[in-house]
Amino acid sequence: MGRLFSIGEVLIDFIPEQKGIALKDVVSFERAPGGAPANVAATVAKSGGNASMITKLGVDAFGDFLIETLNNVGVNTEHVLRTKEANTALAFVSLKEDGERDFSFYRNPSADLLLNEDEINGDIFNKGDILHFCSVDLVESPMKKAHTKAIMSAKEKGALISFDPNVRLPLWDDPQDCRKTILNFLPNAHLVKISDEELEFITGVKDVEEAIQSLFVGDVKAVIYTKGSEGADLYVNGEFCIHSPGYNVSVQDTTGAGDAFIGGFLYKLLEKNVNVTKISSLLKEESKEILAYANASGALTTTGKGAISAIPTKDQIYAFIKAQ
């Protein structure tokens, strides 16, 4: 089985003890490890896959905690560097009654943004591996160039590139800079996961089908269009492939649900020994099983608080699917 490499932010989410109130009114928070790329790596590891994180953390207690957390769930941290130049990133979250979130980020800059291209070892990638990235760490910084180096190096070695834009507009000075950056990186991906909340913003197209078609640029071979509790649609080589229904669960916190979805999806691809040349045929043949697993992974994560701590194991996912 190949390996997942996830590049980008690892941070602390401070989750409120109280739901349904504005962030300014929250009295107490619970510390939870997070960061979308880290959540994806943790999902793959908790399913039994080989996952590594590529990032930089501060030389501080929060960085220590995150390293320990990743190691405890089986994520390899040998490519996680440390720096005294900036602190580990923090995100304060407020939860609405339905479990949806508002964010306030503390990183100006944070340690992850200081990872530079010279610190990327392109020799770690191999054919059959997957490199996953998001857009939070694509703001103008050394980390943006590190992403480009990692993506190019992974592609040269025959690895599959997965991109989940995971839009967080509060981190950008101008929403259009976010959109342009996503569109610039999009053609480098083979697999794109995009949510119903992001599609029109990123593409600039109102019609869903037309918007999805516009994502098939460059090397993009597959698009997963997620719709929360309504499940997900898969498109392969520009053609609609399958709709996979979601699951009804008691939602406590949606933090990390999309990451657990794509993490589950990528784990199944690794389990089936995916590579760039056979991803299209594999998805067409195995899409029902892969999406059912991904949807269950995402759904179960919403039933707990935080992200990494709430991500289910493979046994829990299969037991949940069997019970439906």
Buried (B, 14 or more C-beta within 10 A) or exposed (E): BBBBBBBBBBBBBBBBEEBEBEBEEBEEBEEBBBBBBBBBBBBBBBBBBBBBBBBBBBBBEBBBBBBEBBEEBBBBBEBBBBBEEBBBBBBBBBBEEEBBBEBEBBBEBBBBBBBBBEBBEEEBBEEBBBBBBBBBBBBEBBBBBBBBBBBBBBBEBBBBBBBBBBBBEEBBEEEEEBBEBBBEBBEBBBBBBBBBEBBEBBBEBEEBEEBBBBBBEEBBBBBBBBBBBEBBBBBBBEEEBBBBBBBEBEBBBBBBBBBBBBBBBBBBBBBBEBBBEEBBEBBBEBBEEBBBBBBBBBBBBBBBBBBBBBBBBBEBBBEBBEEE
